[in-house]
């Protein structure tokens, strides 16, 4: 499992920093990993629904898996 900015989380595993509404609990704070803040949302990433966005993120995880 790759380690990025000290984070080692398997693809598909929910981030421990997400709250019940899937919002980052450390958004905008200095301890937020650079890899997280470098992910810039785009129209293709977000799609037209949460379901489309989650599908895209799953695809990206598959594509970048070691």
GROMACS elastic network, one bead per residue, 0.5 to 0.9 nm:
[ bonds ]
;  ai    aj funct       b0    kb
    1     8     6  0.65653   500
    1     9     6  0.72640   500
    1    10     6  0.64251   500
    1    11     6  0.89104   500
    1    65     6  0.84216   500
    1    66     6  0.74518   500
    2     7     6  0.82483   500
    2     8     6  0.61124   500
    2     9     6  0.79196   500
    2    10     6  0.82650   500
    2    65     6  0.83634   500
    2    66     6  0.73788   500
    3     6     6  0.57397   500
    3     7     6  0.52731   500
    3     9     6  0.77673   500
    4     7     6  0.51459   500
    4     8     6  0.66285   500
    4    33     6  0.86419   500
    4    34     6  0.89018   500
    4    35     6  0.69736   500
    5     8     6  0.85118   500
    5    33     6  0.61941   500
    5    34     6  0.68009   500
    5    35     6  0.66509   500
    6    33     6  0.81137   500
    7    33     6  0.79399   500
    7    35     6  0.89470   500
    9    12     6  0.84740   500
    9    13     6  0.66474   500
    9    14     6  0.84342   500
    9    15     6  0.76785   500
   10    13     6  0.57114   500
   10    14     6  0.88710   500
   10    65     6  0.88694   500
   11    14     6  0.84895   500
   11    58     6  0.78036   500
   11    61     6  0.56695   500
   11    62     6  0.73966   500
   11    65     6  0.73642   500
   12    57     6  0.89918   500
   12    58     6  0.68137   500
   12    61     6  0.74118   500
   12    62     6  0.89614   500
   13    16     6  0.89051   500
   14    17     6  0.85565   500
   14    18     6  0.76494   500
   15    18     6  0.58113   500
   15    24     6  0.87188   500
   16    19     6  0.81611   500
   17    22     6  0.88107   500
   17    23     6  0.81008   500
   17    24     6  0.56299   500
   17    25     6  0.53966   500
   17    26     6  0.67941   500
   18    21     6  0.75683   500
   18    22     6  0.50521   500
   18    23     6  0.52183   500
   18    25     6  0.58170   500
   18    26     6  0.85418   500
   19    22     6  0.51696   500
   19    23     6  0.54016   500
   19    24     6  0.64200   500
   19    25     6  0.62145   500
   20    23     6  0.73954   500
   21    24     6  0.89065   500
   22    25     6  0.89395   500
   23    26     6  0.89147   500
   23    27     6  0.81590   500
   24    27     6  0.52777   500
   25    29     6  0.89602   500
   26    29     6  0.53945   500
   26    30     6  0.81527   500
   26    31     6  0.70937   500
   26    32     6  0.57178   500
   27    30     6  0.85926   500
   27    31     6  0.88350   500
   27    32     6  0.63896   500
   27    36     6  0.89978   500
   27    37     6  0.82345   500
   28    31     6  0.85531   500
   28    32     6  0.70145   500
   28    37     6  0.84299   500
   29    32     6  0.56476   500
   30    33     6  0.79431   500
   31    34     6  0.87310   500
   32    35     6  0.85032   500
   32    36     6  0.69454   500
   32    37     6  0.72387   500
   33    36     6  0.54385   500
   33    37     6  0.66940   500
   33    38     6  0.87864   500
   34    37     6  0.51226   500
   34    38     6  0.59392   500
   34    39     6  0.87764   500
   35    38     6  0.52077   500
   35    39     6  0.67269   500
   36    39     6  0.55940   500
   36    40     6  0.87435   500
   37    40     6  0.72587   500
   41    44     6  0.82781   500
   41    45     6  0.60900   500
   41    46     6  0.66652   500
   42    45     6  0.51314   500
   42    46     6  0.61588   500
   42    47     6  0.84131   500
   43    46     6  0.52927   500
   43    47     6  0.57925   500
   43    48     6  0.82940   500
   44    47     6  0.54688   500
   44    48     6  0.89762   500
   44    53     6  0.84111   500
   44    56     6  0.82701   500
   45    52     6  0.80089   500
   45    53     6  0.57566   500
   45    54     6  0.87093   500
   45    56     6  0.59824   500
   45    57     6  0.74265   500
   46    49     6  0.69861   500
   46    50     6  0.72466   500
   46    51     6  0.89990   500
   46    52     6  0.66668   500
   46    54     6  0.81311   500
   46    56     6  0.76879   500
   47    50     6  0.77123   500
   47    51     6  0.84526   500
   47    52     6  0.53963   500
   47    53     6  0.56935   500
   47    56     6  0.83130   500
   48    51     6  0.83357   500
   48    52     6  0.65499   500
   48    53     6  0.77519   500
   49    52     6  0.52695   500
   49    53     6  0.63860   500
   49    54     6  0.87120   500
   50    53     6  0.50258   500
   50    54     6  0.60908   500
   50    55     6  0.85131   500
   51    54     6  0.51836   500
   51    55     6  0.61401   500
   51    56     6  0.86589   500
   52    55     6  0.50446   500
   52    56     6  0.61993   500
   52    57     6  0.86827   500
   53    56     6  0.51181   500
   53    57     6  0.62533   500
   53    58     6  0.86539   500
   54    57     6  0.50624   500
   54    58     6  0.61619   500
   54    59     6  0.86077   500
   55    58     6  0.51017   500
   55    59     6  0.62441   500
   55    60     6  0.87087   500
   56    59     6  0.50250   500
   56    60     6  0.62012   500
   56    61     6  0.86520   500
   57    60     6  0.50125   500
   57    61     6  0.61925   500
   57    62     6  0.86554   500
   58    61     6  0.51059   500
   58    62     6  0.62965   500
   58    63     6  0.86783   500
   59    62     6  0.50912   500
   59    63     6  0.61668   500
   59    64     6  0.86950   500
   60    63     6  0.50068   500
   60    64     6  0.61321   500
   60    65     6  0.84591   500
   61    64     6  0.52931   500
   61    65     6  0.59472   500
   62    65     6  0.53365   500
   62    66     6  0.88553   500
   63    66     6  0.86460   500
